Amino acid sequence: MSQTMSRTAEIRKIAKAGDDKAERLLAELLRDLFEIEPKNVVINHDQYSLNSLNGFFETADGAFFFKFHQEEGEEAMSGEYYRADILARAGLPVDQPLLMSALPGEQILVYRRRTDPRFSDVLRTLDLKDDAAARKRAVDAERRLNEAVLKVYLDTLHPVSADEVAAEPIHRLFSERLIDPPAGTYPGGRMASFYVGKDFVFPDLTLDWETFSRCRISVNGIEYRDSIGALFHAAHERLDPSRLADAGGVTAHGDAHNANVWYEERDGEARLSFFDPAFAGENIPTLLAEVKTTFHNILAHPLWLYDPAMAAEHHKASVVLDGDLLRVTTDFEPSPVRRSLLDLKAEALWRPLLGELKARGMLPADWRRVIRLGLFLCPTLVMNLRAGATTHNPVSSLIGFSVAVMAGSEPVAGEDAVSRLLDMIDPDRG
């Protein structure tokens, strides 16, 4: 194994080969960390494991589920993974791990194996074939979870210092993916390795980074103010941890995309519970706390982020370069269940949370910008959106960058799903 690569990084890297070497190394890691004898280790290869690895193993005590998140250069980053008891103490529904390691480069959680589906799988089924009754159960379950989360946010909302904010691991999902730690060089990290100096292949059009990063984008006739490059620069400045204490902090999961949420259906009613609190914290910047859930559970669907091959089969997208404007035309739109979830997220969580921030004098004047920049970084830095770099193709790549700009930039004129969301949650509107 490389002298500079952690064991989890090595396992995640070689797992892509699909042979059994990763399983053997994982069994050794589990044995060393927990003094257990794992057998029948199986690594899942699912579309949601973009920066993590999960799977199953058995011991004499039964069947177990494991998961770990692994970030490039994590040993040099701030914060601590897996403070798993934070959410339970706050009163949130969370599946507690039986075994846990928070050692740098060897962070891993082990749970008793469950037969319940993840909420991501339930919703994907509804994306592909809508079922009104099943959709209602799913949305009702999401409402109850949002109510529980909001209560914790309001109960734990408090002033924070820049140092307290900077110590939270959630920044690994946002600002630290823009830089090379520990020096903080920008552009660096995933932004540099994914995009800077690279080519971008779209249907009947290929652009270099310098051209692409300067272009503004129009999607189905709606023009956006900011280019891709301008959004990255703005995110680097405004989402710096030193500038995120102005809206206070809350206790939050921080990364509650629906592949980290169990869906339990009993007697015709469903309930949701969290797991994998890799980025949980007690001083999470309030305006970032729900950003990952809003994007990854709603705007990333259907299909384009996690199932790009299927997205190219189900959706069309074309583009024309008109001076410094990329004119995109696409038939992509959220499914009924995602539209319901977006309305719910606005009504049940974002609006009352921002209302409380305003009432306490803690709502920054540029709160829309902060939320937008967080939303923009979700798809662009969770995986490489360039066609051919990983799993994306020209159609899914074009849809992905279009959605990212829609999330990150205000329209020049008109409205779209994200501008309507921000209008709905604005505490200054009736």
N, C-alpha and C positions, 0 to 999 in steps of 0.2 A: 504493500500500500504506500501511496505517496507520503513523504515526510510532512507535507504541508496540508494534506487533505484530511478532514475529520473522518471518523468511521461512518457516521451517518451520510456524509457527502459521498464517500466512496461507494457505499451500498446503493444510494439513490442513483449514482452514475451508472454502475454496472448492471443495475436492475433492468435498464432499457434493453440490454442484450437478450434478455429472455431465457438465459440458461439458468442453471441452479447455483451459480457461484454466489449471487447476492443472497440467496436463501441461506447458504452455509455461513456466510459472514454475519448475517443477521442472527442466526442461532448462536454464534459465538458471542455476539454483543449482548444478547439477552442472558446468556449463561454468565458472562462476566459481571454484568450489572446487577442481576437479581438472584444469582445462585440458584437457578432453576435449570431443568433439563427439557428444553423445547423440542418437540417433534412435529413432523408434518408441517413445516413452515411454508406458508403460501403467501406470495406477494400479489396484491391486487393490481391489475393494470387497467385503471378506469380513467375516464376523461376528466375527472375532477382533481386528480392528484398532480396538480401543476407544480407545486413546490413541496410536496410531501410524499410520504409512502405509507401505505397501510396494508394490512392483511391479517392472516390468522395463524395460530399455532396451537398445539395441544401439549399438556403436561399430564402427569398422573392425577392432577387436581381438576382437570376438565379442559374445556375449549375457551380460547381467549382471542381477543382482537387487539392489534397493536396499531399505533399511528405515531409518526413523527413528522415534524416540519423541519426543513433544512434550508438555510439561507446562505448564499455565497458570502464568504468572509465573515461568518457570524461570530467567530472568536474575537474579532476586533471591534465588534459593534457594542452599542450600549444596551442596557436592560437585561432582564432575565426572563427566560422562557418558563412557561408552565407553572405559574403560581395557581395551581388547580383549585385550591380551597377558597380563593377570593370570591368566586361567583356563588358558591354554596353559602358562604357566610352572609352574602348580601341578600339571599333569599331567592335566587334565580334557579329554575329547574335545570340541573346539570348532572350529567352522569359522571360520578367520581371514579377516577382510575384506581385499580387495585395496586398497581406498581407504577412508579414514576422515577425517571432520572432527569435531572436538570443540569447535568454536567455539560460544559461547553463542548459542542460537537458530538455529544452522546445523549441529546434530549430525546426521550421516548416515553410514551404512555402506554400502559397495558390495561385493558378492560376485560371484564367477563364478556364472552361472545353473546351477541343478541341476534334475534331473528327479525327484528323490526327493520323496515326500510329506512334509508335516509330520506329526508324531506326532498332533497334534490331529485331523487329517483321518482318520487310520487308526482312532483310537478312536471318533470320531463314527460311522463306518460300523458299528463293533461295537455301539455303543449302539442303533442302529436295527435291526440284524439280527445277533444273536450267532452267532459261529462258533467252536466250541471250539478248533480247531487254530490259527486266526488269533489268538484271544485268548491262547492259551498262548505263541505267539511274541512277542506284544506285551508280555505280563507278564514273560517271560524277559528281553527286551531292557531293560525297566524295572528289573529286578533288577540286571542288570549295571551299568546307569548308577548306580543307588543305591549299589552297592558302591564304585564309583569315587568318587562324591561323598563318601561316608562316610570313605573313606581320606583324602581331602583335608581334610575337616573335622577329623579326629583328628590329622593331621599338622600342621595350621596353627593349631589351637586355642591361644589365648594370652591372657594378661591384656591389657586395653585400658583406655585412659583415656577419660573422657567426651569430651574434645576429639577424640580419634581416631574415636570412634563418630560424633560429630556431623558429621564431615567426609564421611561416606559418603553417596552419593546415594540409597541405598535408602529413606531417610526420606521422599523424595518420593512413595513409594507408600503411606505410612502417615501419620505425624504431620503432615507438611506439607500434606496434603489436608484437614486439620481447621482450618487457620489461614490468615490473610492474611499472607504474608511481605512485607517483612522484619519488620514490627512484631510478628507473632505473635498477632494478635487472634483470640480464640476466642469463639464459633464463627465460622469464616470459611472461605475456600477452597471446596472442593467441598461440604463439609457444609452450609455456609450457602446456597450457590447452588442445590444440589439439593433441600434439604429444609426449612430453617427458613422458617416462614411460608407453606408451600405446603399444598395439599390432596392427600390420598392416596385414590385411587379403587380400591376392591376390589369384588368381585362383590356387588352389592346393599348396599354400604356405602361412604360417603365420610366421611373424618375430616380435621380440620385438624391442623396440626403439633402444637399444644399438647396436643390430646387424644391423638393417635397416639403422641407421644414419651413420654407418661406411662404408657401401657398396657403391662401385661405380656402375654405371649402364651402360649397353650396350643396345642400342635400334636398333633392326634390323641390328645388326652387327657393329654399330658405338659406340665405347667406349668413355665415358666422363671422364674428368680428376678429377672432384670434386664429393665427396659424398654429400648426402643431409645434413649431419651434418656440413661438411666443408662450404657449401654454406650458411647455416644459420649463422655460425660464421663470415664468411667474410662479409655478409650483415650487421650484427650488428656493425662491425668495420667501414666499408667504407661508409655506408649510415647513419651514425650518422650525425645529422644536422650540427655539428661543422666542419665536413669535406666536406660539400657540397657547399661551397661558391666559390670553385676554378673555376667553369665554369660560374660564374655570375648568374643572375636571370632574369626572364621574367614574364610578365603578362600572366596568364594561367588559364584555367578551372581546370585542375589538375586531374579530375575524369570523363572525357568525354567518358565513355563507352556508347554504343549505346542505352542503356535503358534510358539515359539522353539526347537523341537527338531526336527531332521531324523530321519526314519525310513528307514534303508537296509536293504533285504532282499536278501541274497545267499546262494544255495545253501541255502535253507530256514531261514536264521538271520537275525535282525535285530539291528541295532545302532543306538544313538541318539547324536546329537551336538548340542551346543548351538550357537546363534548369537544375535546381537543381545544382547551383554552390556552393555546400557545402564546397568545398576545394579551391575555387578560391583565387588567391593572386597576388600581384604585385612583389614579390621577390621569386617566385617559382624557385628552383634550375633547371637550364636549362636542364640538362640531365635527370631530372625526369618528365619534363612537359608532354612528350608524351608517357611515359612508360605505363600508364594504358590503353590508347587508343590502343597502339600497341598490348598489350597482350589480353585484354578483347574483343576487336573488331575483332581480327584476330586469334591468336593462341589458344584461348579458344574454338574454333569452328572447326567442327560442333559437337554440342550436349554434349560433355563429361563434361563440367563444369556445365552448366545450366540445362541439361536434361540427367542426368546420367542413368536413367532407359532406355531411348531410345538409349543412346550410347551403352549399353550392348546388345541391340537388333540389332543394325546396325554394330557394330564393334567387332572384336575378339582381345584378348590379352592373352598371356601366359608368364610365367616367370620360370626360373630355377636358383637356387643359385649355383654358381660355385666358391667356395672359398669365396673371398670377392667381387665377381662381380655378379650382378644380370643381367642375360641375358634375355631381354624382346623381344618378337616378337609380332608385332601388325600390323593390316591392316589399322589402323587409319591414315588419311591424310586430309589436309585441302580441302575444296570444291573449285570449280572454282572461286566463288565470293571472297572467303577469300584469295586465291592466288593472284587474281587481286588487292585486297585491300592491301596486303603486298607489292607488287611491287610499288603500288602507294604511300604508306606511305614512302617507301625508296626514291623514286624519287622526290616526291613533297614536302616532309617535312624534313626528317632526313638528307639527303645529303646536301641540301643548308644550313640547320641550323648548322651542324657541320663544313661546309666550312666557314661560317661566324665566328664561334668560333675560328677556326684555324687562320683566317686572322687577328683577333683581339688579338691573343696570349692568348686566354682564354680556349683552349682545353686541358684538362688534359691528360697526357700520358696514363693513365689507363681508358680512356673513355669507351672502350668496356666493361671492367669489371663493371663499374658503371651501365651502361645500363643493362647488363646481370643480375646483382644482383637485380635491381629493377624489371625486368621481372620475376625473380624467385619468389620473394615475392608475386607477384600478385595472382597466383592461390593458393599458399600454405597457405596464411593467410587471403584470402577473405572468405574462408569457410573451414571447416574441411574436408580434402580429404580422411580420413580413411573410409574404408567400414564399414557401420553400425553405424557410429557416427551421421550422419545426413541423407543425401539422397544418398550417394555414395555406390556403390556395388563393389565387387572385380575387375571387369573388368574396370569400369570407374576410380576407384582409381589407378589402375596400369597405365592406360593411362595418368591420371592426373599427377602423380609423374614423369612419363617418359617425358612428355612435359615440366614440370617444370625444370627438370635437363637439358634437351636440351636447354631451354631458358637460364639457369644460368651458364652452364659450357661449355668451349671450348671442342670440340672433341679431342681425342688423335690423331686421323688421320681421313682424309676424311672431308666431309662437309654435312651440313643439312640446313634446311630452315633458322634457325637463324644465323648460320655462314655465309650463303650467303647474308642475309640481312646486317650484319655488314660489310662484304666485299664491298657490293654495296654502303654503305654510308660513307665508309672510305675516308676522303678528301685527303689522301696520295696516293690513287689509281686513275688511269686515268679514 
